[in-house]
Amino acid sequence: MAQNLDKARFMSALARSKGNWGEKYDRIEHFKRFQNLKEIVKEFSNKGWVLIHKKLGFEAYSLNTKYKREIIEFIETEIPELKGIIR
């Protein structure tokens, strides 16, 4: 349960706070507060939900717009207070 909450918080940070969908991405440094960041990113990139942008000198993440409905459902299931806020 706590692990899913961390995953949902990461996804929420990408979706809501940063608005990183598709070609809009954010650098890995902005997500250091997540303890299992590499595992979370690996799991969601395998699902196709997180896109990894490897640039010269840094790595960045964004959410795949193809799975927007599923991503929002996951976040709202784990963090019910965000229901209806993420678009």
Secondary structure, 3 states (H helix, E strand, C coil): CHHHHHHHHHHHHHHHHCCCECCCCEEHHHHCCCCCHHHHHHHHHHHCCEEEEEECCEEEEEECHHHHHHHHHHHHHHCHHHCCCCC
